[in-house]
Structures are given as structure tokens and as C-alpha cells.
């Protein structure tokens, strides 16, 4: 497709909102911060403002186990399935599963696969996957930090396998370092992982000096942020570090690990981002990745700031320029 035709097509396509009600059935108990009401709060906000009318609401299917196995060991996948049969169970001190959690996790990964298909096939201009459980702490063989399967990592591996796309960038602005995503791609020069995260903070990883290993050296960019950082600090880092690194890498496809727990009202962080910061960061990434951008929900635990921030992010995704 030439650039003009591609541009016209992009302007008429909608942003996809990939969501399935099964995400509400991943039951973490009454007092867990990562709970079903998070997604209901975002949905309510999208309906209240009418933004939902500008989106293509798409229900995903479950990811194929062979696609999940692109990022996880078969033994680990089976162990999650078995744990859910014996639910409720704790996979780590923070990570709880119910009977439906395995299916919900397969659908969460399936949402990213579906979003990638829609965007690559020109059926959506970009997409937001409103999923839970989240993914970026999930390691090859270990659940961690509310995460079962690493949705973004599965999506990146799927895009490479299914479409033969080479260079993929993952930008992770969840306030916690995405240790699982980093680990999965640490030796892989085809996937650039960029994380901005409060440091020091959970899960303890994410040092600036951790830049990748072997052939992957230089393709892992950790940007530790001070606890008091807000919109100004994040935007400056985007301009000074993220944008130049992305331009240099020239990705063919881009994923965002979009956690909104860096908001100033979030109970799990001390950073001071607001809806405006998320909007601006979205616009900056979107400009560099027209027609090849999929965003995936990670954290965000204050229902109001989560709904407002996700709304602001999705609203930026729908802008035609
Ligand atoms: Zn987080």
C-alpha cells in the first residue's frame, strides 16, 4: 500500500477495544487490588463519555496453548491449569487463582493475538486490550505479581511467528518493572524492551545497567524513575531517551504495556503521573508507530484514576493525528 492510501485507510479505521466478560471471572477474592471492578470502572467511564461509540468492541477467543508456549514452558502452562482446578490457590504470595483463572488468562493472551491480527490485517487502526489477569511480571516458568501469562510477550512472539515481522518494540510504563518481559527477551535483539518504572520498588529488578545479554545486549532499556516523578519528568525522559531509542531501532510493530499504577492517586506507587501524562506519552508513541500499535492493560489499582487514565490513553489512540 502506498503511503497516501495507507494514510486514508488509517483515518477511516477505528481503534479496537478487545474485551471479553470472562476477564471478570478471574476471582482474586474480596480484598485484592487486582480485581474485576477495575475493568468495569473503565467500561463505565467509556460509556459515560461516549468514547465507546468511537471504538470497535471485539471479543477475542482463547489463545492457542502453542502460542502461549512461545513465551512459557509447557510444564508451567500445565501447572497453572492444574492449580485452577484446585482453586482457590496461591501461585505466589500476591498471585491468586480461581477456577476460571486459567481460561481468563488464555483469553487475555488471546486478546493480544486478536488485536495484532486486526491491526496487521488493516481492520483496526490500533487497539487497546482491556484484559486481566495482567502479564508483565509473568516469567517463562513462574507466576508473579498478579500475572499468570505474559500477554505482551506472547503477542510479540506471535506476531513474529505468524507474520514474519522482525523488529518489535515493547514500551512498558507500568510503575513496576516488567521483570518477566525483560527476562523473556533479554538475549533477543529482535525485541526492544523499554521500561520506565519507579525504582527502587517491586519487584526489585530494572537497574539502568541491565541492558541485555549476548546478542540482546543494547536491546533492553531500563529507565528507573524517582518516587516523586510526575508528568514533566516522564515526558522529558520520553523526549530524551525513549523516542530516540525507538527511532534508532525503527520497529515494525509496537506494543505498550499500559499500566496506570504510576498515577498520583494509585495506592501501589509514589509517582505522580496524571491522565495528561498518559495522553502525551500515548501520542508520542503513536506518532512513531502509525498502523502498527497494540496497547495492553497491565496495572492500575485506584478505580477512579485507572478509569480516567485508561480513558485518556484510549482517547489518544483514537485521534487521527
Ligand atoms: Zn504495576
Boltz pocket constraint, residues with backbone or C-beta under 6 A from the ligand:
constraints:
  - pocket:
      binder: B
      contacts: [[A, 174], [A, 175], [A, 176], [A, 259], [A, 261], [A, 298], [A, 299], [A, 300]]
      max_distance: 6.0
